[in-house]
Amino acid sequence: MTTDNLRTVWLFGKQYWWERLADGRLTLQKAAWLSTGRNP
């Protein structure tokens, strides 16, 4: 498993990750697992 095409971006103070799929589409997910580490 590689993360070569995995990217993170900050939008409005929140971190998201996006990945380009094999067919050229983009996915955008909220990167909650990359947050400050505080438990909910």
N, C-alpha and C positions, 0 to 999 in steps of 0.2 A: 504494500500500500504506500503510495507516494502522496505528498502534499505539494508537488511542484506547481499545481494550478490553483492552489488555495491562497486566497488573499483576505486581508482584513482591512476594514475601512471604518473611520469614525464619522458618524453622522449625528449632528446635534447633541454631542456629548455622550452618545451611546456607540458601542462597538458592534459592528456587524462583520460577517464573513461572506464572501461571495466566491463562487466557483463556476468556471466555464465548463459546461458539459460537452460531451463528445460531438453532439450535433450543433454546437455553437450557441446554445441558449445559456443564459446566466441564471444562477440561483442566488438569492440573498436571504440570509438567516441571521437572526439576532444572536450575537455571540455571548450569550449569558454565561457560558462556561469559561469565557475569557475575562470576566468581570473582576472586580477588586478582590474577590475571594471571600467576601462576607456571605455567611449563610443566611438564607431567608428566614 
